[in-house]
Amino acid sequence: MATKLNVRINRKRPESMTRQIREQLDTLIEAGTLAAGTLLPSERELANTLKVARNVVRGAYEQLMDAGKLRSEGRRGRSVGGGGTRKSSGGTKKSSGGTKKSGGKATKSSKARKK
């Protein structure tokens, strides 16, 4: 079951709501309040609790995932990651052979169209 979060939004602050959520979650993770493996509420659940659009929560979650603070557990949702340095090596996965294959297919189809 997802953890109940103590996150607050102040609409009068100049920072975006996405940033406010991200910074508060980051603080909870860094302080150890949210331990590694802890499931977070779904985007919809947290958005309803905070009375914000779901995209606001999605943006905060995605930024934390990019920073390596959160990880996706598939249908289970998102959980706190084990460490921030692990995701930095994930950038090397982008250079896979899959893009070369799709490039070759595009070339073949473009040749067929030229005829």
N, C-alpha and C positions, 0 to 999 in steps of 0.2 A: 504494500500500500504506500502511496505517495506521502511525503512528509508535509505537514502544515508549516507554511513559511510565514515569517514575520516581516513582510515586505510592504512598504507604504509608498504611495504616489502623492506628490504635491504638485498639483497642476499650475500653481503660481510660480514655481521655480523656473528659471530660464533653461535648465537642462531638459532634454527630451525625456519622455516617460520611458522609452526604451533604455536610455542611458541610466536613468534612476534605478530601474529594475536590475540591469546588468551590474551596476556598481554595488548594490545591496547584496545580490547573490554572490558576487565575487568576494565581498567582505566576509559573508557567512562561511564561504568555502575556506578562505585563507585563515580565518579564526578557528577553524576546526569544528564549528557548529554543525556544518553539513559534512559528514564523513564520506570518504570514498565509498562508492557503491550505493549511496542513499538515492532513492528514487525521488524525482521532483514531480510536482503536480503537472498534469497535462497543460498544454497551451490554453485550451478552452477553460479548464477549471481555474487556472490562475487569472486569466483575463476576466472571467465572471466575478471572481473574488475582488479584483482591483477595479472593476468597472471600466476596463479599457478594451480596445479592439484586440482581437487575437493576434494580428500582425505585430502589435507592439511587443507582446510576450515572445512571439516567434523570433523577432529580431534580436532580443536580448539573449534568448537561448542559443541562437545560431552564432552570435558573437562569442559567447562563452565556449561553444564547441570549437570554434576556430582557434581560440586561445588555449584549447586543450583542457579546460576546466570541467567540461561536461562531455558525456559520450552518449550516443544513441543506443538504446537497448531494443531496437525494433519496435514491436507492438507493445512492449512493456512501458516504453516512454524514454525519458532521459534521466540519466543518473550522474552523480558527481564522479568525475574521472579520478584516476589514481595519481597523476602527476602532470604538470604543465609542460614538461620537456618532451614527453613522448610524442606529441602531435607534430613537433617540428620536423621529424623524419618522415612524416606522411607526405611531404611535398615531393619526395622522390617517386612516389607512386604515379604521379601524373605522366611521367614519360614511359608509358606502357606501349606495347606493340599494337594494341587495339586501334590506336589512332592511325597507324600506318595502313592497316587493313582497310579501314573505312575510306582513307584517302585513295587507295588503289581502286576501290569500287567506284568512287566518284569519277575517277579518271576514265574507267572503262565506259561508264554510262555517258560521260560527256563526249567520248569518241564516237559512240553509237549515234548520238544526236547530231554530230557534225556531218555524218554521212547522209 
